[in-house]
Amino acid sequence: MECEDFLEFQDIIKKLRDVDDMIVYALNNSTPVASFRNDKDPTKMCKELFSTLTKNYETREGKIKGCVHITADKVKELKELKDQKPDDSNLIKRLKKEQTKLRLLQTEVNVEEVIRERTFRLFHERCREFYRPPTLPL
């Protein structure tokens, strides 16, 4: 499972963030200048982009929060074991490793908020003329 290996987890999340990394390009394609609008329907394109973004966010949020939950449970379990065996250095080492991973995962939650805010701000600036979603998931 990708929660065990934090580097693997980061690779998966990075791939899922490609849409956000290329948001300006996607918006340029969705909202062409007036002379090229006959070729593309900006309303449809903005709506499709919004749908892609929201599905992507739901997937990423599920993976991040799922891993936070799994790791938090593991930390809790290791703390209980440590209370039973306070001198077990191997157990202490595993606990510290899981606590570090939990902090890194919680940082990803904050990173996700920043990325989402930036992307939807850009989306709103470029697509507001063509498509206004019911709510922006900020």
C-alpha positions in Angstrom: 0.0 0.0 0.0 1.3 3.5 -0.8 1.0 4.6 2.8 3.8 2.4 3.9 6.4 4.0 1.8 6.2 7.8 2.0 8.3 8.3 -1.2 5.9 6.1 -3.2 3.0 8.1 -1.7 4.7 11.3 -2.8 5.2 10.0 -6.3 1.5 9.1 -6.6 0.4 12.5 -5.3 2.8 14.3 -7.6 1.3 12.5 -10.6 -2.2 13.4 -9.4 -1.0 17.1 -9.2 0.0 17.3 -12.8 -3.3 19.0 -13.7 -2.6 21.7 -11.1 1.0 22.1 -12.3 -0.3 22.6 -15.9 -3.4 24.7 -15.0 -2.3 27.8 -17.0 -1.8 25.6 -20.1 -5.2 24.0 -19.5 -6.9 27.4 -19.0 -5.2 28.7 -22.2 -6.7 25.8 -24.0 -10.1 26.2 -22.4 -10.4 29.9 -22.9 -8.9 30.7 -26.3 -8.7 34.3 -27.6 -11.7 35.6 -29.5 -10.3 34.8 -32.9 -10.1 31.1 -32.0 -13.3 30.7 -30.1 -15.1 29.4 -33.2 -13.1 26.2 -32.9 -13.7 25.6 -29.2 -16.6 26.2 -26.9 -15.0 27.9 -23.8 -18.1 27.2 -21.6 -17.9 23.5 -22.3 -14.1 23.4 -21.9 -14.2 25.3 -18.6 -17.0 23.0 -17.3 -14.9 19.9 -18.3 -11.8 21.3 -16.7 -13.7 22.1 -13.5 -15.0 18.5 -13.4 -11.5 17.1 -13.9 -10.2 19.3 -11.1 -12.8 18.4 -8.6 -12.6 14.7 -9.3 -8.8 14.9 -9.0 -9.1 16.8 -5.7 -11.5 14.2 -4.3 -9.1 11.4 -5.3 -6.1 13.2 -3.8 -7.9 14.2 -0.6 -9.1 10.6 -0.1 -5.6 9.2 -0.5 -4.0 11.8 1.8 -6.6 11.6 4.5 -6.7 7.8 4.2 -2.9 7.6 4.8 -3.1 10.1 7.6 -5.7 8.0 9.3 -3.8 4.7 8.8 -0.6 6.2 10.0 -2.2 7.9 13.0 -3.7 4.5 14.0 -0.3 2.9 13.6 1.3 5.6 15.8 -1.4 5.0 18.5 -0.8 1.3 18.4 3.0 1.7 18.7 2.5 4.1 21.6 0.4 1.5 23.4 3.1 -1.2 22.7 5.8 1.2 23.9 3.9 1.7 27.2 4.0 -2.0 27.7 7.7 -2.3 26.7 9.3 1.0 27.4 12.9 -0.3 27.0 12.4 -1.8 23.5 14.7 0.3 21.3 13.4 -1.3 18.1 9.9 -0.3 19.0 10.9 3.2 19.9 12.7 3.5 16.5 9.5 2.3 14.7 7.4 4.7 16.6 9.6 7.7 15.8 9.6 6.7 12.1 5.8 6.5 12.0 5.5 9.8 13.9 7.8 11.5 11.3 5.7 10.0 8.5 2.5 11.3 10.1 3.9 14.8 10.3 4.9 14.6 6.7 1.4 13.4 5.7 -0.2 16.2 7.7 2.1 18.7 5.8 0.7 17.3 2.6 -2.8 18.2 3.8 -1.6 21.9 4.1 0.2 21.7 0.7 -3.0 20.4 -0.9 -5.0 23.4 0.5 -2.5 25.8 -1.0 -2.5 24.1 -4.4 -6.3 23.9 -4.5 -6.7 27.6 -3.5 -4.2 28.7 -6.2 -5.7 26.5 -8.9 -9.3 27.6 -8.3 -8.2 31.3 -8.1 -6.7 30.9 -11.5 -9.7 29.0 -12.8 -12.1 31.7 -11.5 -10.0 34.5 -13.1 -10.0 32.8 -16.5 -13.3 30.9 -16.7 -15.7 33.2 -14.8 -16.8 34.8 -18.0 -17.8 31.4 -19.5 -18.6 29.0 -16.6 -19.5 29.6 -13.0 -19.6 26.4 -11.0 -22.2 26.2 -8.2 -19.5 26.5 -5.6 -15.7 26.6 -5.7 -14.4 23.9 -3.4 -11.9 26.0 -1.5 
